[in-house]
Every structure is written in structure tokens, then in C-alpha cells.
Amino acid sequence: MLKSELIQRLAEANPHLYHRDVERVVTTIFEEIAQALCRGDRVELRGFGAFSVKRRPSRIGRNPRTGAAVAVTEKATPYFKTGKELRERLNDGAAAGEPASGD
């Protein structure tokens, strides 16, 4: 699902809200999650999952074309772990013959 599709579905489900207000709310939520991760905080949405940052230490890598050693700097990558309720919902849906992809 694209961000625009999410906004559209939320706007349709809440006809009393303006489309621009729904868009502002979704954008604000995503921005707050991103800012929290930049600060190194963990963001937990109960029943859905948790966002966190994993650090990858610096290392010596290899250029695949030349085989030369290359210094790779430390990196921070976002990580998402699904919540128990979401995992159960996905697995129960798949067992009942429903498509797990939501299509």
C-alpha cells in the first residue's frame, strides 16, 4: 500500500474529515516516528509492532569488481519487529484461506 492509498482509505472511512487533514495527520505520524528513530528512541505501537534502530559497525569490505579492500563506515538502519497481535492476525488469516497480502 502506498502512502497516498492509505490517506485515501482513511479519508473514505472518515467522511467527516477533510482529505487535507487526514493527509496532515498521516504525514505527522510518519515524521514523528522518523524523528524518534533519529534520536535513537524506540517507537512501539501496541498490537502492530515496534520500530528501532540497529547499528552496523564499521568494517573492511571488498569491491566486487576489483577485489580491493574498501573501508565501510558505521551505519544505522531502521528495524521493524511485528507485534504479537499482528503476527497472529496474519497467520490466522492465512490458515483460513484468506490472502495474507491483503489483495
ABEGO torsion letter per residue (X at the ends): XBAAAAAAAAAAABAABBAAAAAAAAAAAAAAAAAAAAAGBBBBBBGAEBBBBBBBBBBBBBBAAAGBBBBBBBBBBBBBBBBAAAAAAAAAAAAAGBBAAGX
